Amino acid sequence: MELIRLLVHETALQSAVAGFSTIMLMLAIVLCLGVLVIGADWMVDGVVHLAARTGLSRIVIGATIISLGTTTPEAVVSVMAAWMGNPGLALGNGVGSIIVDTGLIFGVTCILCAVPINRFILNRTGWVQVGAATLLVVISVILWFVSPEGPTLSRWIGFAFLVLLAIYLYAAYTWARSGDYTVTEKGSGDETASIPLSLCWLMVIGGLTMVVLSARVLVPCAAAIAARLGVPNDIIAATMVAFGTSLPELMTAVTAVRKQCSDIVVGNIVGADVLNCLFVVGAAAAARPLAITANFFTFHFPAMLIILYSFRWFIHINRDGHFKRWQGIWLLSVYLIYIILQYGLNMGS
């Protein structure tokens, strides 16, 4: 019971981690990374087998089932942070995870391999991805102008985002049933179609659980190290914590590339971005209103929009059905500049 309490209760977990030495924190991070690798391996294999058994495209499974599971760490961290009165951590984690997912993880994936474009999914979910983030920024800017006491995402905005989330999930289900999946899906799916459906689900759920729980422990360890370096809370949230809670997406991407299933990466990243905005930010704001600090307008929001609109433009110009390596380099470069500026300007402040 004590272990469950630590995994669920943010303050209890942070208190436990605070007593660790820096060396112990480093060792905990290494152990969690090992569990992440194993869990991601099981999960990707399960997705491949599940696609072969059900006939659903792997990009659809990645955009729905997997992305919903891999955004759970962001949702847990953000809701608990909001409830405990830390809006910078809650909002920064949601926005920062979008930047990490598309800038770092998808950027690196494009550099490593030719990522296929499923236009049926990306011309729908991709617009939801950009639209949800743009809606968040537009609402924040309006609140900045009309709120003399400072912009705050109220509870009704959070609940509105959750309603939009429900509409998106229903639309994604409809697209999954009616889609024309023309992307050739390489990998081990054909020779493993005989694996029982129950075992497929066990691999997906078991691997996903390992990934989520190990990321849950890794996040406060990384945040504690950053805090000892004097980094402000919202910077830790938008970079260190966002990277930690995005580790499920990262390990899914690495394993998918290794197994030549890069279409899973596209679905997972796009779906996770939508959920980070509508689910993570929406649930956190519904739990407690989120104050928006100046850093979001000068750094976090601009970086998020540059990365997402670049991604949207790449989908439009790639007529041969694949993302290009230079496009991955651009996304990764924007992410690295964002990180360097964040830590260079705020370290020790």
GUTILUM-925239 format. One record per residue (C-alpha): residue in one letter; x, y, z. Coordinates in Angstrom, 1 decimal. Example, Ala and Ser with C-alpha at 12.3 -4.5 7.8 and 13.67 -1.06 7.14 Angstrom:
// residues 2
+---+--------+--------+--------+
: r :     c1 :     c2 :     c3 :
+---+--------+--------+--------+
: A :   12.3 :   -4.5 :    7.8 :
: S :   13.7 :   -1.1 :    7.1 :
+---+--------+--------+--------+
***
This chain:
// residues 349
+---+--------+--------+--------+
: r :     c1 :     c2 :     c3 :
+---+--------+--------+--------+
: M :    0.0 :    0.0 :    0.0 :
: E :    2.9 :    2.4 :    0.8 :
: L :    4.3 :    1.8 :   -2.7 :
: I :    1.0 :    2.6 :   -4.3 :
: R :    0.7 :    5.7 :   -2.2 :
: L :    4.1 :    6.9 :   -3.3 :
: L :    3.3 :    6.3 :   -7.0 :
: V :    0.0 :    8.1 :   -6.8 :
: H :    0.7 :   10.9 :   -4.3 :
: E :    3.0 :   13.5 :   -5.9 :
: T :    4.0 :   15.2 :   -2.6 :
: A :    4.8 :   11.8 :   -0.9 :
: L :    6.9 :   10.8 :   -3.9 :
: Q :    8.8 :   14.1 :   -4.0 :
: S :    9.5 :   13.9 :   -0.2 :
: A :   10.9 :   10.3 :   -0.6 :
: V :   13.1 :   11.4 :   -3.5 :
: A :   14.3 :   14.5 :   -1.6 :
: G :   16.1 :   12.2 :    0.9 :
: F :   18.2 :   10.5 :   -1.8 :
: S :   21.7 :   11.5 :   -2.5 :
: T :   22.6 :   12.7 :   -6.0 :
: I :   24.3 :    9.3 :   -6.7 :
: M :   21.2 :    7.4 :   -5.6 :
: L :   19.1 :    9.6 :   -7.8 :
: M :   21.4 :    8.8 :  -10.8 :
: L :   21.2 :    5.1 :  -10.0 :
: A :   17.4 :    5.2 :   -9.8 :
: I :   17.2 :    7.0 :  -13.2 :
: V :   19.4 :    4.3 :  -14.8 :
: L :   17.2 :    1.5 :  -13.3 :
: C :   14.0 :    3.2 :  -14.5 :
: L :   15.5 :    3.5 :  -18.0 :
: G :   16.2 :   -0.2 :  -18.0 :
: V :   12.6 :   -1.0 :  -17.2 :
: L :   11.4 :    1.5 :  -19.8 :
: V :   13.4 :   -0.3 :  -22.5 :
: I :   11.9 :   -3.7 :  -21.6 :
: G :    8.4 :   -2.3 :  -21.3 :
: A :    8.6 :   -0.4 :  -24.6 :
: D :    9.9 :   -3.6 :  -26.4 :
: W :    6.9 :   -5.6 :  -25.1 :
: M :    4.5 :   -2.9 :  -26.0 :
: V :    5.6 :   -2.4 :  -29.6 :
: D :    5.6 :   -6.1 :  -30.2 :
: G :    2.1 :   -6.2 :  -28.8 :
: V :    0.9 :   -3.4 :  -31.1 :
: V :    2.4 :   -5.2 :  -34.2 :
: H :    0.7 :   -8.5 :  -33.2 :
: L :   -2.6 :   -6.7 :  -32.4 :
: A :   -2.6 :   -4.9 :  -35.8 :
: A :   -2.1 :   -8.3 :  -37.5 :
: R :   -4.9 :   -9.9 :  -35.5 :
: T :   -7.5 :   -7.1 :  -35.7 :
: G :   -6.8 :   -5.6 :  -39.2 :
: L :   -6.4 :   -2.1 :  -37.7 :
: S :   -3.5 :    0.1 :  -38.9 :
: R :   -0.6 :    0.4 :  -36.5 :
: I :   -0.7 :    4.2 :  -36.9 :
: V :   -4.3 :    4.2 :  -35.6 :
: I :   -3.4 :    2.0 :  -32.6 :
: G :   -0.5 :    4.4 :  -31.9 :
: A :   -2.7 :    7.5 :  -32.2 :
: T :   -5.4 :    6.1 :  -29.8 :
: I :   -4.6 :    3.2 :  -27.4 :
: I :   -0.8 :    3.8 :  -27.1 :
: S :   -1.0 :    7.6 :  -27.0 :
: L :   -3.7 :    7.5 :  -24.4 :
: G :   -1.5 :    5.2 :  -22.3 :
: T :    1.8 :    7.1 :  -22.7 :
: T :    0.2 :   10.5 :  -21.8 :
: T :   -1.0 :    9.1 :  -18.5 :
: P :    2.2 :   10.2 :  -16.7 :
: E :    1.7 :   13.8 :  -17.9 :
: A :   -1.9 :   13.7 :  -16.7 :
: V :   -1.0 :   12.3 :  -13.3 :
: V :    1.8 :   14.7 :  -12.7 :
: S :   -0.1 :   17.8 :  -14.0 :
: V :   -3.3 :   17.1 :  -12.1 :
: M :   -1.5 :   16.4 :   -8.8 :
: A :    0.7 :   19.5 :   -9.3 :
: A :   -2.4 :   21.7 :   -9.9 :
: W :   -4.2 :   20.2 :   -6.9 :
: M :   -1.1 :   20.9 :   -4.7 :
: G :   -1.0 :   24.5 :   -5.9 :
: N :    1.8 :   24.4 :   -8.5 :
: P :    0.3 :   25.7 :  -11.7 :
: G :    3.7 :   26.3 :  -13.4 :
: L :    4.5 :   22.6 :  -13.1 :
: A :    1.1 :   21.5 :  -14.3 :
: L :    0.8 :   23.7 :  -17.4 :
: G :    4.6 :   23.5 :  -18.2 :
: N :    4.4 :   19.8 :  -18.2 :
: G :    1.6 :   19.6 :  -20.7 :
: V :    3.1 :   22.3 :  -23.0 :
: G :    6.6 :   21.0 :  -22.6 :
: S :    5.6 :   17.5 :  -23.4 :
: I :    4.3 :   18.6 :  -26.8 :
: I :    7.6 :   20.3 :  -27.5 :
: V :    9.5 :   17.2 :  -26.5 :
: D :    7.3 :   14.8 :  -28.4 :
: T :    7.4 :   16.6 :  -31.7 :
: G :   10.7 :   18.5 :  -31.5 :
: L :   13.0 :   15.9 :  -29.9 :
: I :   11.4 :   12.5 :  -30.3 :
: F :    9.8 :   12.9 :  -33.8 :
: G :   12.8 :   14.9 :  -35.0 :
: V :   15.3 :   12.2 :  -34.0 :
: T :   13.0 :    9.5 :  -35.5 :
: C :   13.0 :   11.4 :  -38.9 :
: I :   16.8 :   11.6 :  -38.8 :
: L :   17.2 :    7.9 :  -38.1 :
: C :   14.7 :    6.5 :  -40.7 :
: A :   12.2 :    7.3 :  -43.4 :
: V :    9.0 :    7.9 :  -41.5 :
: P :    5.8 :    7.2 :  -43.6 :
: I :    3.0 :    9.6 :  -44.0 :
: N :   -0.6 :    8.3 :  -43.7 :
: R :   -2.5 :   11.2 :  -45.2 :
: F :   -5.9 :    9.9 :  -44.2 :
: I :   -4.9 :   10.1 :  -40.5 :
: L :   -2.5 :   13.0 :  -40.5 :
: N :   -4.8 :   15.3 :  -42.5 :
: R :   -7.4 :   14.8 :  -39.8 :
: T :   -5.6 :   14.1 :  -36.5 :
: G :   -2.8 :   16.4 :  -37.6 :
: W :   -5.1 :   19.3 :  -37.8 :
: V :   -6.6 :   18.5 :  -34.4 :
: Q :   -3.0 :   18.5 :  -33.1 :
: V :   -2.2 :   22.0 :  -34.4 :
: G :   -5.7 :   23.3 :  -33.7 :
: A :   -5.8 :   22.2 :  -30.0 :
: A :   -2.4 :   23.9 :  -29.3 :
: T :   -3.4 :   27.0 :  -31.2 :
: L :   -6.7 :   27.2 :  -29.2 :
: L :   -4.7 :   27.0 :  -26.0 :
: V :   -2.4 :   29.8 :  -27.0 :
: V :   -5.2 :   32.0 :  -28.3 :
: I :   -7.2 :   31.6 :  -25.1 :
: S :   -4.1 :   32.4 :  -23.0 :
: V :   -3.3 :   35.5 :  -25.0 :
: I :   -6.9 :   36.7 :  -24.7 :
: L :   -6.8 :   36.1 :  -20.9 :
: W :   -3.5 :   38.0 :  -20.8 :
: F :   -5.2 :   41.1 :  -22.3 :
: V :   -8.5 :   40.9 :  -20.3 :
: S :   -7.2 :   39.8 :  -16.9 :
: P :   -5.5 :   42.6 :  -15.0 :
: E :   -4.6 :   40.3 :  -12.1 :
: G :   -2.9 :   37.9 :  -14.5 :
: P :   -4.0 :   35.3 :  -17.1 :
: T :   -5.5 :   32.1 :  -15.5 :
: L :   -7.0 :   29.0 :  -17.2 :
: S :  -10.2 :   28.6 :  -15.2 :
: R :  -12.0 :   25.4 :  -14.4 :
: W :  -14.7 :   25.9 :  -17.1 :
: I :  -11.9 :   26.1 :  -19.7 :
: G :  -10.5 :   22.8 :  -18.4 :
: F :  -13.8 :   21.1 :  -18.6 :
: A :  -14.3 :   22.5 :  -22.1 :
: F :  -11.0 :   21.0 :  -23.2 :
: L :  -12.2 :   17.6 :  -21.7 :
: V :  -15.4 :   17.8 :  -23.8 :
: L :  -13.3 :   18.5 :  -26.9 :
: L :  -11.2 :   15.5 :  -25.9 :
: A :  -14.2 :   13.2 :  -25.8 :
: I :  -15.3 :   14.5 :  -29.3 :
: Y :  -11.7 :   13.9 :  -30.6 :
: L :  -11.6 :   10.3 :  -29.3 :
: Y :  -15.0 :    9.5 :  -30.9 :
: A :  -13.8 :   11.1 :  -34.2 :
: A :  -10.6 :    9.0 :  -34.0 :
: Y :  -12.6 :    5.9 :  -33.5 :
: T :  -14.8 :    6.8 :  -36.5 :
: W :  -11.7 :    7.5 :  -38.7 :
: A :  -10.2 :    4.1 :  -37.6 :
: R :  -13.3 :    2.3 :  -38.9 :
: S :  -13.6 :    4.1 :  -42.2 :
: G :   -9.9 :    4.9 :  -43.1 :
: D :   -8.0 :    3.8 :  -46.1 :
: Y :   -4.7 :    2.7 :  -44.9 :
: T :   -2.3 :    2.8 :  -47.8 :
: V :    0.9 :    2.8 :  -45.9 :
: T :    2.9 :   -0.3 :  -46.3 :
: E :    3.6 :   -1.6 :  -42.8 :
: K :    6.8 :   -3.5 :  -42.5 :
: G :    7.8 :   -5.5 :  -39.5 :
: S :    7.1 :   -8.7 :  -37.8 :
: G :    3.3 :   -8.6 :  -37.9 :
: D :    2.7 :  -11.1 :  -40.8 :
: E :    4.6 :  -14.0 :  -39.3 :
: T :    3.1 :  -13.4 :  -35.8 :
: A :   -0.6 :  -13.3 :  -36.7 :
: S :   -1.1 :  -16.6 :  -35.0 :
: I :   -0.4 :  -15.2 :  -31.5 :
: P :   -3.6 :  -15.2 :  -29.5 :
: L :   -5.5 :  -11.9 :  -29.2 :
: S :   -5.4 :  -12.2 :  -25.4 :
: L :   -1.6 :  -12.4 :  -25.4 :
: C :   -1.4 :   -9.4 :  -27.8 :
: W :   -3.4 :   -7.3 :  -25.3 :
: L :   -1.3 :   -8.6 :  -22.4 :
: M :    1.9 :   -7.5 :  -24.1 :
: V :    0.4 :   -4.0 :  -24.9 :
: I :   -1.0 :   -3.4 :  -21.4 :
: G :    1.9 :   -5.1 :  -19.5 :
: G :    4.5 :   -3.2 :  -21.5 :
: L :    2.6 :    0.1 :  -21.2 :
: T :    2.3 :   -0.4 :  -17.4 :
: M :    6.0 :   -0.9 :  -17.1 :
: V :    6.7 :    2.1 :  -19.2 :
: V :    4.3 :    4.4 :  -17.3 :
: L :    5.3 :    3.3 :  -13.8 :
: S :    9.1 :    3.5 :  -14.4 :
: A :    8.6 :    7.0 :  -15.9 :
: R :    6.5 :    7.9 :  -12.9 :
: V :    9.5 :    7.2 :  -10.6 :
: L :   12.1 :    8.7 :  -12.9 :
: V :   10.4 :   12.1 :  -13.2 :
: P :   10.8 :   13.3 :   -9.6 :
: C :   14.4 :   11.9 :   -9.5 :
: A :   15.3 :   14.1 :  -12.6 :
: A :   13.4 :   17.1 :  -11.2 :
: A :   15.2 :   16.8 :   -7.9 :
: I :   18.6 :   17.0 :   -9.6 :
: A :   17.5 :   20.0 :  -11.6 :
: A :   16.1 :   21.7 :   -8.5 :
: R :   19.5 :   21.2 :   -6.8 :
: L :   21.0 :   23.1 :   -9.7 :
: G :   18.7 :   26.1 :   -9.0 :
: V :   16.4 :   25.8 :  -12.0 :
: P :   12.9 :   27.4 :  -11.5 :
: N :    9.8 :   25.2 :  -11.3 :
: D :    8.2 :   26.1 :  -14.6 :
: I :   11.5 :   25.5 :  -16.4 :
: I :   11.9 :   22.1 :  -14.7 :
: A :    8.3 :   21.3 :  -15.8 :
: A :    8.6 :   22.4 :  -19.4 :
: T :   12.0 :   20.7 :  -19.9 :
: M :   13.1 :   18.1 :  -17.3 :
: V :    9.7 :   16.9 :  -16.1 :
: A :    8.3 :   17.1 :  -19.6 :
: F :   11.2 :   15.0 :  -20.9 :
: G :   10.7 :   12.5 :  -18.1 :
: T :    6.9 :   12.1 :  -18.6 :
: S :    7.6 :   11.9 :  -22.4 :
: L :    9.9 :    8.9 :  -21.9 :
: P :    7.1 :    6.5 :  -22.8 :
: E :    6.8 :    8.2 :  -26.2 :
: L :   10.6 :    8.2 :  -26.5 :
: M :   11.1 :    4.6 :  -25.7 :
: T :    8.2 :    3.6 :  -28.0 :
: A :    9.8 :    5.6 :  -30.8 :
: V :   13.3 :    4.0 :  -30.3 :
: T :   11.9 :    0.5 :  -30.1 :
: A :    9.6 :    1.1 :  -33.1 :
: V :   12.4 :    2.3 :  -35.2 :
: R :   14.6 :   -0.6 :  -34.2 :
: K :   11.8 :   -3.0 :  -35.2 :
: Q :   11.1 :   -1.1 :  -38.5 :
: C :    7.6 :    0.0 :  -37.3 :
: S :    8.1 :    3.8 :  -37.6 :
: D :    4.4 :    4.3 :  -38.4 :
: I :    3.6 :    3.6 :  -34.8 :
: V :    5.8 :    6.6 :  -33.9 :
: V :    3.7 :    9.0 :  -36.1 :
: G :    0.4 :    7.9 :  -34.6 :
: N :    1.8 :    8.0 :  -31.0 :
: I :    3.3 :   11.5 :  -31.3 :
: V :    0.4 :   13.1 :  -33.0 :
: G :   -2.1 :   11.5 :  -30.7 :
: A :    0.0 :   12.3 :  -27.6 :
: D :    0.2 :   16.0 :  -28.6 :
: V :   -3.6 :   16.2 :  -28.8 :
: L :   -4.0 :   14.5 :  -25.5 :
: N :   -1.3 :   16.6 :  -23.8 :
: C :   -3.3 :   19.7 :  -24.7 :
: L :   -6.8 :   18.5 :  -24.2 :
: F :   -6.4 :   15.8 :  -21.6 :
: V :   -3.3 :   16.9 :  -19.6 :
: V :   -3.9 :   20.7 :  -19.5 :
: G :   -7.7 :   20.2 :  -19.5 :
: A :   -7.7 :   17.8 :  -16.5 :
: A :   -5.2 :   20.0 :  -14.6 :
: A :   -7.2 :   23.2 :  -15.1 :
: A :  -10.4 :   21.3 :  -14.2 :
: A :   -8.7 :   20.2 :  -10.9 :
: R :   -7.6 :   23.8 :  -10.1 :
: P :   -7.3 :   27.0 :  -12.2 :
: L :   -3.8 :   27.4 :  -13.8 :
: A :   -2.0 :   30.7 :  -13.6 :
: I :    0.0 :   31.4 :  -16.8 :
: T :    3.4 :   32.9 :  -16.1 :
: A :    5.3 :   35.3 :  -18.5 :
: N :    7.7 :   32.5 :  -19.5 :
: F :    4.9 :   30.8 :  -21.4 :
: F :    4.4 :   33.8 :  -23.7 :
: T :    8.2 :   34.4 :  -24.3 :
: F :    9.4 :   30.8 :  -24.6 :
: H :    7.0 :   27.8 :  -24.2 :
: F :    4.1 :   28.9 :  -26.5 :
: P :    6.3 :   30.2 :  -29.3 :
: A :    8.5 :   27.1 :  -29.3 :
: M :    5.4 :   24.8 :  -29.3 :
: L :    3.8 :   26.7 :  -32.2 :
: I :    7.0 :   26.8 :  -34.3 :
: I :    7.4 :   23.1 :  -33.9 :
: L :    3.8 :   22.1 :  -34.6 :
: Y :    3.3 :   24.4 :  -37.6 :
: S :    6.6 :   23.1 :  -39.0 :
: F :    5.3 :   19.6 :  -38.6 :
: R :    2.0 :   20.6 :  -40.3 :
: W :    3.9 :   22.2 :  -43.2 :
: F :    6.1 :   19.1 :  -43.7 :
: I :    3.0 :   16.9 :  -44.1 :
: H :    1.8 :   19.3 :  -46.8 :
: I :    5.0 :   19.4 :  -48.9 :
: N :    6.0 :   15.7 :  -48.6 :
: R :    4.3 :   14.3 :  -51.7 :
: D :    6.3 :   11.1 :  -51.9 :
: G :    4.8 :    9.7 :  -48.7 :
: H :    7.7 :   10.1 :  -46.3 :
: F :    9.2 :   12.7 :  -43.9 :
: K :   12.7 :   13.9 :  -44.8 :
: R :   15.9 :   13.8 :  -42.7 :
: W :   16.4 :   17.6 :  -43.0 :
: Q :   12.9 :   18.1 :  -41.5 :
: G :   13.9 :   16.0 :  -38.5 :
: I :   17.1 :   18.1 :  -38.2 :
: W :   15.0 :   21.3 :  -38.2 :
: L :   12.6 :   20.1 :  -35.5 :
: L :   15.4 :   18.9 :  -33.3 :
: S :   17.3 :   22.2 :  -33.8 :
: V :   14.3 :   24.2 :  -32.6 :
: Y :   14.0 :   22.0 :  -29.6 :
: L :   17.7 :   22.3 :  -28.7 :
: I :   17.7 :   26.1 :  -29.1 :
: Y :   14.7 :   26.2 :  -26.8 :
: I :   16.4 :   24.1 :  -24.2 :
: I :   19.7 :   26.0 :  -24.4 :
: L :   17.9 :   29.4 :  -24.0 :
: Q :   15.7 :   28.1 :  -21.1 :
: Y :   18.6 :   26.8 :  -19.0 :
: G :   21.1 :   29.5 :  -20.1 :
: L :   18.8 :   32.3 :  -19.1 :
: N :   17.3 :   30.8 :  -16.0 :
: M :   20.0 :   28.7 :  -14.4 :
: G :   20.4 :   29.7 :  -10.7 :
: S :   17.8 :   32.5 :  -11.0 :
+---+--------+--------+--------+
***
